[in-house]
Amino acid sequence: MLRTQPSTNFWTLTSTCSVMIAWRKVLGIDNTRSIFGLIGAGPYNRRWKYTAGIIRGLAICKVAKFKVISRGGSNASVLKQKGYPFLKRHASTIYALSTAPGRAAIAIIRISGPASLEVYQALCPKKPPPKPRHATLRTLYEPGQGTGEAQILDAGALVFYFPKPETATGEDILELHIHGGVAVQKAVLAAISKVTTKDPSQKIRYAEPGEFTKRAFYNNRLDLTQVEALGDTLAAETEQQRRLAIRGSTSILAERYEGWRHKLLHAQGELEALIDFSEDQHFDESPAKLCASVAEQVHELRQQLRASIESACRGELLRNGINIALVGAPNAGKSSLLNQMVGREAAIVSEQAGTTRDIVDVSVDIGGYLCRFGDLAGLRKEHGNASHHLNSIEEEGIRRARARALIADVVIVFLSVQGEEGTYRASSDDVYLGDEVEATLAKLDPKSQKAICVLSKADLFPDRSSIDETCARFSQHPSLQRFLQPLRIPVLPISCKEANNATAETPDPGGVQALVEALTRLFGTMTEAVVPLHNSAAGNNNSTWAESLGATERQRVLLQQCMQDLDSFLSQINRSGDTGEANGGGGMVSCQEDDDIDVVLAAESLRSAATCLAKITGRGEAGDVEEVLGVVFEKFCVGK
């Protein structure tokens, strides 16, 4: 805390008041009392401490200036004050077909901008404006051609008018719900392009991809996290993807990122006070202790960032699909299970070993989770006899199978049963895993990859006890135990033959449904939100942090950059002490009294970390906002 000597009371207070008046003009604050309320100087109970509080607060205000300016108003107006020339008032009115192109019962054309009512008046001449937010039945005519029967574009269109600012884009919006014939759509769209406005500067043009949503962002109707969630909503194909998009569509993520950014700005202000006023003022705490205090806050924030990054990685499994590899010896039943999962003949099934050479990729929805199954070539070694000779094609297929297994999220391992179907009754001794399969499993990482094991062709066993004995024995297999034991999933017996020949009365033919249920439970565990372990904030549970699953790849990369900046800050503070978790440990942040701390570099690390968070939401002082917007909106379709 900054503190002045009583002997310098009068002159310090006089100079500080002059600075305060100047900052009032910069920050746009109406009276001096607002300054005191902003910087928290009121609680001081001794008159001379006001000076120290004002100086310290102004240092924080210097860092948080953009935050003060951005209270209220749109993103466009805030960023325009910071000197971004690309954010200008939208003089043009845009329109586009918002429903899918092609023949349909109804088509919706959306118009957004200041000339929306002029478009209505051109298409519906001599008709009063529609009542806001109410459906109005109108006949649409060719603009400027009268109201004759030959000029009718659509005789029964529903018109909706939404006045700004409480609209999807923050602008006036006109929606035309017309008949969905292709010719009708083309005629109305062509007519809108012919509308002329009273003000020549207000152009009417066809919208660019994602422009409606971009205007919603500029007018503070959406932040960037909500924009990205909207893109996920449009791209969602499974139930879990839909739920993921809903998590990101709330303002919780943006509020969390903004809260972290403001904490960093406040911490930066503390260090700015050391840089700007250390020569003129005296401190109750040494710079080392003050830095250590800031470092404790940064350390806690870093733990929350790490949890959010891990949750974002899990959310990517929901968004992009869970990569599943079917691994086993030749003719172990991999292709049969793939066909059973997808409900069609996606892979060739034959009694001849080595039928699958290349990788067969198929996507399927299992329990609401998008799964990408990969049927791989059987893994085996070349033996001396001619019947087990490997040609160059099969060798390449085995190489690809090994490489695919190493990058899979989930590996389904198949136990092979020796013998021929219909002529052989298998026992536990006839089941094997295979040397090549064991070698591949040894290269997998149990921390990032999951593996379950199935006993295929269970119909070859004479009774259930033989099946249970075999499954129990291989559950203790060293190559499988390190994967199965943490998951508490036993070896699962399946029979695709029984599943194909099952009747409607059979509850779970061939055990395939039990495998699907086990996979669904495993997917739920893999995509569960991560909660910070050592967070002192109240109410930290999975539901509170579930929104972190909705963070996109762009957000995750920026969070990682932010955490790297925080690590850089902690390394500056803890050069001669224990760096704690920043270097992999979990100890508290320490700082020696005689440490030579480079406060300028430390403050710069905090500024860089805050900038990363500003880029996520599109707010703050991020200088390359336009580049960020280009990345976010490039995948949006026209009309959204």
Secondary structure, 3 states (H helix, E strand, C coil): CEECCHHHHHHHHHHHHHHHHHHHHHHCCCCHHHHHHHHCCCCCCCCCHHHHHHHHHHHHHHHCHHHHHCCCCCHHHHHHHCCCCCCCCCCCEEEEECCCCCCCCEEEEEEECCCHHHHHHHHCCCCCCCCCCCCEEEEEECCCCCCCHHHEEEEEEEEEEECCCCCCCCCCEEEEEEECCHHHHHHHHHHHHCCCCCCCCCCEEECCCCHHHHHHHHCCCCCHHHHHHHHHHHHCCCHHHHHHHHHHHCCHHHHHHHHHHHHHHHHHHHHHHHHHHCCCCEECCCHHHHHHHHHHHHHHHHHHHHHHHHHHHHHHHHHHCEEEEEECCCCCCHHHHHHHHHCCCCCCCCCCCCCCCCCEEEEEEECCEEEEEEECCCCCCCCCCHHHCCCHHHHHHHHHHHHHHHHCCEEEEEEEECCCCCCCCCCHHHEECCHHHHHHHHCCCCCCCEEEEEECCHHHCCCHHHHHHHHHHHHCCHHHHHHHHHHCCCCEECCHHHHHCCCCCCCCHHHHHHHHHHHHHHHHHHCCCCCCCCCCCCCCCHHHHHHHHHCCHHHHHHHHHHHHHHHHHHHHHCCCCCCHHHHCCCCCCCCCCCCCCCHHHHHHHHHHHHHHHHHHHCCCCCCCHHHHHHHHHCCCCCCC
